[in-house]
Amino acid sequence: VIVAVTLNMDLNKVADVESFKRDVAADVIFALGPDVRNVKVLALRAGSIIVDLEITPTRAGSGPDLHQQLMEQSRDPHSLLMKGKYTSKTTALAPLGSKTEAEKECVRAPEESGGAGELR
């Protein structure tokens, strides 16, 4: 399952990108619990912060269920997703068609491209 999560945050204010990615993945794993084997941050994009995630379910075919769980949690201010360190700032959640679709939106990191742009 590939999803884009929009966080009400400024990408330029993220000091430690790798730590941020790990924490977002941990938030999603915490929210979805034992149904998730792995969460990988594919990309970060500006526009608040848009985090493209690849979520690997523990059971084959349960991907749509995970997406539905995330959608429901994003609408519930008391959900585990909305209690996460960073996912508490979720303002939107949308499915992406594929890993390629997520990756084609990315350019080099701001620190590598003169301070502006998007981040992989």
C-alpha atoms as an extended CHARMM CRD file, in Angstrom:
* protein
*
       120  EXT
         1         1  VAL       CA              0.0000000000        0.0000000000        0.0000000000  PROA      1               0.0000000000
         2         2  ILE       CA              1.3950000000        3.3930000000       -0.9940000000  PROA      2               0.0000000000
         3         3  VAL       CA             -0.1350000000        6.4540000000        0.6630000000  PROA      3               0.0000000000
         4         4  ALA       CA              0.6120000000       10.1680000000        0.8680000000  PROA      4               0.0000000000
         5         5  VAL       CA              0.1640000000       11.7090000000        4.3020000000  PROA      5               0.0000000000
         6         6  THR       CA              0.0580000000       15.4920000000        4.5300000000  PROA      6               0.0000000000
         7         7  LEU       CA              1.3500000000       16.9260000000        7.8010000000  PROA      7               0.0000000000
         8         8  ASN       CA              0.7300000000       20.5090000000        8.8890000000  PROA      8               0.0000000000
         9         9  MET       CA              4.4510000000       21.2450000000        9.2320000000  PROA      9               0.0000000000
        10        10  ASP       CA              7.1740000000       23.1590000000        7.3960000000  PROA      10              0.0000000000
        11        11  LEU       CA              9.6760000000       20.8930000000        5.6240000000  PROA      11              0.0000000000
        12        12  ASN       CA             12.3950000000       23.5110000000        5.9620000000  PROA      12              0.0000000000
        13        13  LYS       CA             12.1170000000       23.3040000000        9.7660000000  PROA      13              0.0000000000
        14        14  VAL       CA             12.8900000000       19.5890000000        9.9560000000  PROA      14              0.0000000000
        15        15  ALA       CA             16.4020000000       19.5600000000       11.4200000000  PROA      15              0.0000000000
        16        16  ASP       CA             17.1580000000       15.8350000000       11.2260000000  PROA      16              0.0000000000
        17        17  VAL       CA             15.4720000000       14.3090000000        8.1760000000  PROA      17              0.0000000000
        18        18  GLU       CA             16.4670000000       10.6930000000        8.8690000000  PROA      18              0.0000000000
        19        19  SER       CA             15.1700000000       10.8910000000       12.4250000000  PROA      19              0.0000000000
        20        20  PHE       CA             11.9580000000       12.4930000000       11.1540000000  PROA      20              0.0000000000
        21        21  LYS       CA             11.4490000000        9.6440000000        8.6590000000  PROA      21              0.0000000000
        22        22  ARG       CA             12.0140000000        7.0090000000       11.3650000000  PROA      22              0.0000000000
        23        23  ASP       CA              9.5890000000        8.7530000000       13.7230000000  PROA      23              0.0000000000
        24        24  VAL       CA              6.8390000000        9.0540000000       11.0910000000  PROA      24              0.0000000000
        25        25  ALA       CA              7.2220000000        5.3590000000       10.2240000000  PROA      25              0.0000000000
        26        26  ALA       CA              7.0830000000        4.4850000000       13.9400000000  PROA      26              0.0000000000
        27        27  ASP       CA              3.9040000000        6.5760000000       14.3470000000  PROA      27              0.0000000000
        28        28  VAL       CA              2.1940000000        4.6450000000       11.5320000000  PROA      28              0.0000000000
        29        29  ILE       CA              3.3480000000        1.2670000000       12.8530000000  PROA      29              0.0000000000
        30        30  PHE       CA              2.0260000000        2.2270000000       16.3010000000  PROA      30              0.0000000000
        31        31  ALA       CA             -1.3130000000        3.2890000000       14.7910000000  PROA      31              0.0000000000
        32        32  LEU       CA             -1.8150000000        0.1460000000       12.6980000000  PROA      32              0.0000000000
        33        33  GLY       CA             -0.3580000000       -2.3370000000       15.1630000000  PROA      33              0.0000000000
        34        34  PRO       CA              0.2970000000       -5.9930000000       14.3520000000  PROA      34              0.0000000000
        35        35  ASP       CA             -1.2610000000       -5.7720000000       10.8770000000  PROA      35              0.0000000000
        36        36  VAL       CA              1.8870000000       -4.0390000000        9.6050000000  PROA      36              0.0000000000
        37        37  ARG       CA              5.1990000000       -5.7320000000        8.8590000000  PROA      37              0.0000000000
        38        38  ASN       CA              7.0360000000       -2.6280000000        7.6580000000  PROA      38              0.0000000000
        39        39  VAL       CA              6.5740000000        1.0740000000        6.8850000000  PROA      39              0.0000000000
        40        40  LYS       CA              9.0520000000        2.7640000000        4.5800000000  PROA      40              0.0000000000
        41        41  VAL       CA              9.1920000000        6.4840000000        3.8610000000  PROA      41              0.0000000000
        42        42  LEU       CA              9.6230000000        6.7110000000        0.0940000000  PROA      42              0.0000000000
        43        43  ALA       CA              9.7920000000       10.4880000000       -0.1180000000  PROA      43              0.0000000000
        44        44  LEU       CA              9.1630000000       13.7930000000        1.5930000000  PROA      44              0.0000000000
        45        45  ARG       CA              7.7260000000       16.6690000000       -0.4200000000  PROA      45              0.0000000000
        46        46  ALA       CA              7.0320000000       20.3110000000        0.3550000000  PROA      46              0.0000000000
        47        47  GLY       CA              3.4580000000       21.5460000000        0.5560000000  PROA      47              0.0000000000
        48        48  SER       CA              3.1970000000       21.4480000000        4.3190000000  PROA      48              0.0000000000
        49        49  ILE       CA              5.0530000000       18.1270000000        4.4720000000  PROA      49              0.0000000000
        50        50  ILE       CA              3.7830000000       15.3510000000        2.2660000000  PROA      50              0.0000000000
        51        51  VAL       CA              5.1540000000       11.9830000000        3.3200000000  PROA      51              0.0000000000
        52        52  ASP       CA              4.8980000000        9.1860000000        0.7670000000  PROA      52              0.0000000000
        53        53  LEU       CA              4.7860000000        5.8750000000        2.6340000000  PROA      53              0.0000000000
        54        54  GLU       CA              4.9650000000        2.2670000000        1.5470000000  PROA      54              0.0000000000
        55        55  ILE       CA              3.1340000000        0.0870000000        4.0680000000  PROA      55              0.0000000000
        56        56  THR       CA              3.7330000000       -3.6550000000        3.9710000000  PROA      56              0.0000000000
        57        57  PRO       CA              0.9190000000       -5.6610000000        5.5980000000  PROA      57              0.0000000000
        58        58  THR       CA              1.5380000000       -8.8590000000        7.5040000000  PROA      58              0.0000000000
        59        59  ARG       CA             -1.1870000000      -10.6670000000        5.5060000000  PROA      59              0.0000000000
        60        60  ALA       CA             -1.3700000000      -10.7220000000        1.7280000000  PROA      60              0.0000000000
        61        61  GLY       CA             -4.3600000000       -8.8030000000        0.4190000000  PROA      61              0.0000000000
        62        62  SER       CA             -4.8940000000       -6.7410000000        3.5500000000  PROA      62              0.0000000000
        63        63  GLY       CA             -3.4600000000       -3.5430000000        2.0420000000  PROA      63              0.0000000000
        64        64  PRO       CA             -6.8610000000       -1.9480000000        1.3250000000  PROA      64              0.0000000000
        65        65  ASP       CA             -7.8600000000       -2.6280000000        4.9380000000  PROA      65              0.0000000000
        66        66  LEU       CA             -4.7650000000       -0.7890000000        6.1900000000  PROA      66              0.0000000000
        67        67  HSD       CA             -5.5350000000        2.1830000000        3.9770000000  PROA      67              0.0000000000
        68        68  GLN       CA             -9.1050000000        2.2310000000        5.2990000000  PROA      68              0.0000000000
        69        69  GLN       CA             -7.8530000000        2.0610000000        8.9030000000  PROA      69              0.0000000000
        70        70  LEU       CA             -5.5540000000        5.0230000000        8.2940000000  PROA      70              0.0000000000
        71        71  MET       CA             -8.3780000000        7.0150000000        6.6820000000  PROA      71              0.0000000000
        72        72  GLU       CA            -10.6580000000        6.3590000000        9.6450000000  PROA      72              0.0000000000
        73        73  GLN       CA             -7.9350000000        7.2200000000       12.1400000000  PROA      73              0.0000000000
        74        74  SER       CA             -7.0990000000       10.4590000000       10.3160000000  PROA      74              0.0000000000
        75        75  ARG       CA            -10.6970000000       11.6020000000       10.9660000000  PROA      75              0.0000000000
        76        76  ASP       CA            -10.6730000000       10.6270000000       14.6590000000  PROA      76              0.0000000000
        77        77  PRO       CA             -8.7810000000       13.0770000000       16.9030000000  PROA      77              0.0000000000
        78        78  HSD       CA             -8.5400000000       10.3830000000       19.6070000000  PROA      78              0.0000000000
        79        79  SER       CA             -7.0440000000        7.6850000000       17.3450000000  PROA      79              0.0000000000
        80        80  LEU       CA             -3.5570000000        6.2450000000       17.6890000000  PROA      80              0.0000000000
        81        81  LEU       CA             -2.5270000000        7.9210000000       14.4220000000  PROA      81              0.0000000000
        82        82  MET       CA             -3.5530000000       11.3240000000       15.7470000000  PROA      82              0.0000000000
        83        83  LYS       CA             -1.5920000000       10.7010000000       18.9690000000  PROA      83              0.0000000000
        84        84  GLY       CA              1.6750000000       10.1430000000       17.1000000000  PROA      84              0.0000000000
        85        85  LYS       CA              4.6750000000       12.4230000000       17.4700000000  PROA      85              0.0000000000
        86        86  TYR       CA              4.2860000000       13.7410000000       13.9030000000  PROA      86              0.0000000000
        87        87  THR       CA              1.1670000000       12.0410000000       12.5530000000  PROA      87              0.0000000000
        88        88  SER       CA             -0.8250000000       14.0570000000       15.1000000000  PROA      88              0.0000000000
        89        89  LYS       CA             -0.4130000000       16.8600000000       12.5360000000  PROA      89              0.0000000000
        90        90  THR       CA             -2.1050000000       14.8840000000        9.7340000000  PROA      90              0.0000000000
        91        91  THR       CA             -4.3940000000       17.0380000000        7.5950000000  PROA      91              0.0000000000
        92        92  ALA       CA             -4.9000000000       14.7110000000        4.6100000000  PROA      92              0.0000000000
        93        93  LEU       CA             -4.2860000000       11.1390000000        3.5470000000  PROA      93              0.0000000000
        94        94  ALA       CA             -4.5140000000        9.8380000000       -0.0140000000  PROA      94              0.0000000000
        95        95  PRO       CA             -3.6240000000        6.6260000000       -1.8210000000  PROA      95              0.0000000000
        96        96  LEU       CA             -0.8590000000        6.7140000000       -4.4230000000  PROA      96              0.0000000000
        97        97  GLY       CA             -1.0200000000        4.3480000000       -7.3510000000  PROA      97              0.0000000000
        98        98  SER       CA              2.4980000000        2.9520000000       -7.0850000000  PROA      98              0.0000000000
        99        99  LYS       CA              6.0020000000        3.3710000000       -5.7220000000  PROA      99              0.0000000000
       100       100  THR       CA              7.0330000000        4.8420000000       -9.0700000000  PROA      100             0.0000000000
       101       101  GLU       CA              4.3020000000        7.4770000000       -8.8330000000  PROA      101             0.0000000000
       102       102  ALA       CA              5.6060000000        8.5470000000       -5.4140000000  PROA      102             0.0000000000
       103       103  GLU       CA              9.2300000000        8.6110000000       -6.5110000000  PROA      103             0.0000000000
       104       104  LYS       CA              8.7000000000       10.5620000000       -9.7350000000  PROA      104             0.0000000000
       105       105  GLU       CA              7.4570000000       13.5350000000       -7.7090000000  PROA      105             0.0000000000
       106       106  CYS       CA             10.7940000000       13.9010000000       -5.8810000000  PROA      106             0.0000000000
       107       107  VAL       CA             13.8850000000       15.9380000000       -6.5030000000  PROA      107             0.0000000000
       108       108  ARG       CA             17.0840000000       16.2520000000       -4.5270000000  PROA      108             0.0000000000
       109       109  ALA       CA             17.0810000000       17.2600000000       -0.8820000000  PROA      109             0.0000000000
       110       110  PRO       CA             17.0470000000       20.9960000000       -0.0950000000  PROA      110             0.0000000000
       111       111  GLU       CA             20.5560000000       20.9120000000        1.3720000000  PROA      111             0.0000000000
       112       112  GLU       CA             21.7870000000       19.2890000000       -1.8360000000  PROA      112             0.0000000000
       113       113  SER       CA             19.9560000000       21.6100000000       -4.2180000000  PROA      113             0.0000000000
       114       114  GLY       CA             20.6880000000       25.0010000000       -2.7300000000  PROA      114             0.0000000000
       115       115  GLY       CA             18.0410000000       25.0990000000       -0.0410000000  PROA      115             0.0000000000
       116       116  ALA       CA             14.8070000000       24.7000000000       -2.0020000000  PROA      116             0.0000000000
       117       117  GLY       CA             12.8840000000       21.7810000000       -3.3270000000  PROA      117             0.0000000000
       118       118  GLU       CA             11.7220000000       18.4460000000       -2.2150000000  PROA      118             0.0000000000
       119       119  LEU       CA             13.3260000000       15.6730000000       -0.3100000000  PROA      119             0.0000000000
       120       120  ARG       CA             13.8280000000       11.9840000000       -0.9100000000  PROA      120             0.0000000000
